[in-house]
Amino acid sequence: GIIRDGLLSKLTEEQFDEVIRVNLKGVFAVTQAAVAAMRAHGKGGSVVSLASISYLGNVGQTNYAAAKAGVVGMTRTWALELARYQINVNAIAPGLIDTQMTQSIPAEVKEKFIAKIPMRRIGKPEDIAAIVCFLASDEANYVTGQCIQIDGGLTTGGAGG
C-alpha cells in the first residue's frame, strides 16, 4: 500500500485518487483475478486482504482511511458472495508495524504513538504473517467475513494510558 497523507483542506485530488487506485482498486483487481482461478479449480480457497486500523479514522488520512474502510467493506461483501464456492474472505487491519512505510516516521512521533499502544511496542511483520498463515490454512475454514485488528491493543478501548 501507499500513503499520501494530508489534512482535508490540503489533500489534492491526485493524492486522493492515487491512494484509492493502489489501496482499494488494486485489492479489487487482484482479488477478482485470484477468485476466478480458485473457482476454475473448484477446490475453494482463502482470500486475505490487508486493511489498516486507519479504516476507523485517522487525522490526515482521508484517502487512506477511505481505501482501507473500502477493503473491509469488500471483504464482508465477498465473504457473502463466495461462501458457496468454499472461498473464505477475511481482512487484517494492522496497527503500527515496523515496515518500510513506517520507518520514515520521525522517532519522536513514533515514540508518542507507541506510548498509546497498551503493549508499548511497535509490531513486527511476523505478527501479521502469523495471522495471514492462519487465515489461509484449513484450520480457519469456518472463518469468513472478518477483519482482525492486530495493533497491540490500541483499538481495544481505553488505550493510551
C-alpha positions in Angstrom: 0.0 0.0 0.0 0.9 3.7 -0.2 0.1 6.7 1.8 -0.2 10.3 0.6 -1.2 12.0 3.9 -2.7 15.4 4.2 -5.5 17.2 6.0 -8.7 17.5 4.1 -8.1 21.2 3.4 -4.7 20.4 1.8 -5.3 17.0 0.2 -5.2 17.1 -3.6 -7.5 15.2 -5.9 -4.4 13.5 -7.3 -3.3 12.3 -3.9 -6.7 11.1 -3.1 -7.0 9.2 -6.4 -3.6 7.6 -6.2 -4.2 6.1 -2.8 -7.6 4.9 -3.8 -6.3 3.4 -7.0 -3.5 1.4 -5.3 -5.0 0.6 -1.9 -8.6 -0.1 -2.9 -8.8 -0.7 -6.7 -5.6 -2.8 -6.5 -7.1 -5.1 -3.9 -10.3 -5.4 -6.1 -8.3 -6.3 -9.3 -6.0 -8.8 -7.6 -8.9 -10.5 -5.7 -11.1 -10.7 -8.8 -8.3 -12.5 -10.7 -7.4 -14.8 -7.8 -11.1 -15.8 -7.2 -11.5 -16.6 -10.9 -8.6 -19.0 -10.6 -10.0 -20.5 -7.4 -13.4 -21.0 -8.9 -11.8 -22.6 -12.0 -10.1 -25.2 -9.9 -13.3 -25.8 -7.9 -11.5 -26.5 -4.6 -12.3 -23.3 -2.7 -9.6 -21.2 -1.1 -8.9 -18.2 1.0 -8.6 -14.5 0.4 -6.8 -12.4 3.0 -6.7 -8.7 2.3 -4.7 -6.0 4.2 -6.7 -3.1 5.6 -5.4 -0.9 8.4 -6.7 0.3 11.7 -6.8 3.7 9.9 -10.1 2.4 8.5 -11.5 3.5 11.8 -10.4 7.1 11.1 -7.1 8.9 11.4 -6.3 12.6 11.2 -4.6 13.5 7.9 -5.6 10.2 6.2 -8.9 10.8 4.5 -7.8 8.9 1.4 -6.0 6.1 3.2 -8.9 5.6 5.7 -11.4 5.6 2.9 -9.4 3.0 0.9 -8.9 0.7 3.9 -12.6 1.0 5.0 -13.4 0.0 1.4 -11.2 -3.1 1.8 -13.2 -4.0 4.9 -16.5 -3.5 3.1 -15.4 -5.5 0.1 -14.1 -8.3 2.4 -17.5 -8.6 4.1 -19.4 -8.5 0.8 -17.1 -11.0 -0.9 -17.4 -13.4 2.1 -21.2 -13.4 1.5 -20.8 -13.9 -2.3 -18.1 -16.5 -2.3 -19.0 -18.8 0.7 -21.0 -21.0 -1.7 -17.7 -21.7 -3.5 -15.9 -22.6 -0.3 -13.8 -19.5 -0.6 -13.2 -17.7 2.7 -12.6 -14.0 2.6 -11.0 -12.1 5.6 -9.0 -8.9 6.2 -6.3 -7.9 8.6 -6.1 -4.4 10.0 -2.6 -3.8 11.3 -1.7 -1.0 13.6 1.9 0.4 13.8 4.1 -2.2 12.2 7.8 -1.9 11.6 7.8 -1.7 7.8 9.5 0.4 5.1 6.4 2.7 5.2 6.6 3.3 8.9 10.3 3.6 9.2 10.1 7.1 7.7 8.0 8.4 10.7 10.1 10.7 12.8 11.4 9.0 16.0 9.6 11.4 18.4 6.3 11.0 16.6 6.7 7.2 16.6 7.5 7.2 20.4 4.4 9.2 21.2 2.3 6.7 19.1 3.9 3.7 20.8 3.1 5.2 24.2 -0.6 4.9 23.3 -0.3 1.2 22.5 -1.2 -1.0 25.5 1.6 -3.4 24.6 4.0 -0.5 24.4 5.8 -1.7 21.3 5.7 -1.5 17.6 4.5 -4.6 15.8 6.7 -6.8 13.7 5.9 -8.1 10.2 6.0 -11.6 11.7 3.0 -10.6 13.9 1.0 -10.1 10.7 2.4 -13.1 8.8 1.2 -15.5 11.5 -2.4 -14.4 11.2 -2.2 -14.4 7.4 -1.0 -18.0 7.6 -3.7 -19.0 10.0 -6.5 -17.4 7.9 -5.1 -19.1 4.7 -5.0 -22.5 6.5 -7.6 -25.3 6.7 -7.8 -24.6 10.4 -9.6 -21.3 9.6 -12.1 -22.9 7.2 -15.1 -21.6 9.2 -13.8 -18.0 9.5 -15.1 -15.7 6.8 -16.1 -12.0 6.6 -13.9 -10.9 9.5 -11.5 -8.0 9.9 -8.9 -8.8 12.5 -7.2 -5.8 14.1 -3.5 -6.5 15.0 -2.4 -3.5 16.9 -1.1 -4.3 20.3 -4.5 -3.4 21.9 -4.6 0.1 20.5 -8.2 -0.1 19.3 -9.4 -2.2 22.2 -10.7 0.7 24.1 -9.3 2.7 27.0 -5.9 2.7 25.2 -3.5 5.4 25.8 -3.0 5.1 29.3 
